[in-house]
Amino acid sequence: MHACAYCQKHKIKLPIYSDSRTAISWVRKMKANTKHKKSSKNEQLFDLISRAESWLEQNKIQNRILKWETVAW
């Protein structure tokens, strides 16, 4: 998500790689798919997730999001 925002801000149109299928899925769906319940211990984390989801809803991602195949490298 941060890479998407950085590339948009600086008009960089290169692919973004991630080794996390979960992260790629969250960005594509614009929604974090967590099973954790919000609590006082993880409130800050849920705030960050909410902000990221809001950013994704308000911005169009111009960069391709690709899977980094760690084993192949």
C-alpha positions, 0 to 999 in steps of 0.5 A: 500500500505504501509503495502504491502511494509513493509511486502515485505521489512521484508519478512512478509507473513501474511494477510493484512486487510483493512476496505476500499473496495476502498483501496482494489480495488485500490491495486488489480487493481494497479490503483487509481480510483479517479474522482478528477482532478489534481490541484495545491491544490492536486498536492502532493496527486496525486504525492503520488498516482503516486508513489504508482501506480508505486510501485504496478506495479514494485512489486508483492504483496505476502500477501493476502488483506482481508476486515476487517468486522468492524460491525462483530468485 
